[in-house]
Amino acid sequence: MSEDISQLPPQVQQRLLRLQQVQQTLQAVLTQKQQLELESTEVDQALGELENLTESATIYKSIGSLLVKSKKDKVTVDLNERKDLLKMRINVLGKQEERLRTQAKDLQTKLQHDLRPISPPVP
C-alpha cells in the first residue's frame, strides 16, 4: 500500500495524510463529546435524586477518593454549575465536529477528483 501511495503526486499524498489526520481528530472529538454527554446524563440523574430529598437529608459529596458531608443546596449549586460547563463544552465539541466533518468531506471530494481515471481523448 505504501508503494502505491509513493507513486502518487506529492499534492495527493499530502491530501491523503491530511484526511487521515482530520479523521483521527474527528474520532477523538467524538469520543470526548460522548464522554461529556455521559457525564451530563449522570449529573442530571444526581440532580433528579436531590430533588426527592428533604433539606435535612444527609448528603455526601465525592472529592477525589473521599466522601465529604455536604448540604443539599451546596451540592445542587455545584451540580448545576457542572451541568452548565458540560453543556458549553459539548457545544464547542459539536461545532468542532461539524468543522472537521466539512474538512473531511472537502478532502474526500478533492481526492476523488485527483484519483479519478483520466479518460483518453475521444477521436
matplotlib code that plots the C-alpha trace (Angstrom):
import matplotlib.pyplot as plt

x = [0.0, 2.8, 4.3, 1.0, 0.9, 4.5, 3.6, 1.0, 1.8, 3.0, -0.1, -2.3, -0.1, -0.4, -4.2, -4.4, -2.3, -4.4, -7.6, -6.2, -5.3, -8.7, -10.4, -8.3, -9.0, -12.7, -12.7, -11.0, -13.6, -16.5, -15.0, -14.6, -18.1, -19.6, -17.8, -19.1, -22.6, -22.5, -21.2, -24.0, -26.6, -25.1, -25.3, -29.0, -29.7, -28.0, -30.0, -33.2, -32.3, -31.5, -35.0, -36.5, -34.5, -35.5, -33.3, -32.3, -31.2, -27.5, -25.6, -22.1, -20.1, -17.2, -14.0, -11.3, -11.2, -13.0, -16.7, -17.4, -20.7, -22.3, -25.5, -28.2, -28.3, -24.5, -24.4, -27.3, -25.5, -22.3, -24.0, -25.9, -22.6, -21.0, -24.0, -23.7, -19.9, -20.5, -23.2, -20.8, -18.0, -20.4, -21.5, -17.9, -17.1, -20.2, -19.0, -15.5, -17.1, -19.1, -15.9, -13.9, -16.7, -16.8, -13.0, -13.1, -15.8, -14.0, -10.7, -12.6, -14.1, -10.8, -9.1, -11.9, -11.3, -7.5, -7.7, -10.4, -9.1, -8.2, -10.1, -8.3, -9.4, -12.2, -11.1]
y = [0.0, 2.4, 1.7, 2.7, 6.0, 6.8, 6.7, 9.4, 13.0, 14.9, 17.0, 13.9, 12.3, 15.4, 15.4, 11.7, 12.4, 15.4, 13.4, 10.7, 13.4, 15.0, 11.6, 10.8, 14.2, 13.8, 10.4, 12.0, 14.8, 12.3, 10.3, 13.3, 14.5, 11.1, 11.1, 14.6, 13.6, 10.6, 12.7, 15.3, 12.5, 11.4, 15.0, 15.1, 11.9, 13.2, 16.4, 14.4, 12.4, 15.5, 16.9, 13.9, 14.5, 16.7, 19.6, 17.7, 14.6, 13.6, 14.0, 13.1, 14.7, 12.9, 14.8, 12.7, 9.4, 11.0, 11.4, 14.6, 15.5, 18.5, 20.5, 19.8, 23.4, 23.5, 20.2, 21.3, 24.5, 22.7, 20.1, 22.9, 24.7, 21.4, 20.8, 24.3, 23.7, 20.3, 21.8, 24.5, 22.0, 19.7, 22.6, 23.6, 20.0, 19.8, 22.9, 21.3, 18.1, 19.9, 21.7, 18.5, 16.7, 19.5, 19.4, 15.6, 15.8, 18.5, 16.5, 13.4, 15.3, 16.7, 13.2, 11.6, 14.3, 13.8, 10.0, 9.6, 7.9, 10.2, 9.2, 9.3, 11.9, 10.7, 10.9]
z = [0.0, 0.8, -2.6, -4.1, -2.2, -3.0, -6.7, -6.3, -6.9, -3.7, -3.6, -3.5, -0.8, 1.3, 0.9, 1.9, 5.0, 5.9, 5.5, 7.9, 10.4, 10.2, 10.6, 13.7, 15.2, 14.5, 16.2, 19.3, 19.3, 19.1, 21.9, 24.2, 23.3, 24.1, 27.5, 28.3, 27.3, 29.6, 32.5, 31.8, 32.0, 35.3, 36.6, 35.5, 37.4, 40.5, 40.4, 40.0, 43.0, 45.0, 44.2, 46.0, 49.2, 52.1, 53.2, 56.3, 54.4, 54.9, 51.6, 50.8, 48.0, 46.3, 46.4, 44.9, 46.8, 49.8, 50.6, 52.4, 54.2, 52.4, 52.3, 49.7, 48.4, 48.0, 46.1, 43.9, 43.0, 42.3, 40.1, 38.2, 37.6, 36.4, 34.1, 32.5, 32.0, 30.4, 28.1, 27.0, 26.3, 24.4, 22.2, 21.5, 20.6, 18.4, 16.4, 16.1, 14.9, 12.2, 11.1, 10.9, 9.1, 6.5, 6.1, 5.7, 3.1, 1.2, 1.2, 0.1, -2.8, -3.9, -3.6, -5.7, -8.3, -8.1, -8.3, -11.0, -14.0, -16.8, -19.8, -23.1, -25.6, -27.9, -31.6]

ax = plt.figure().add_subplot(projection="3d")
ax.plot(x, y, z, "-o")
ax.set_aspect("equal")
plt.show()
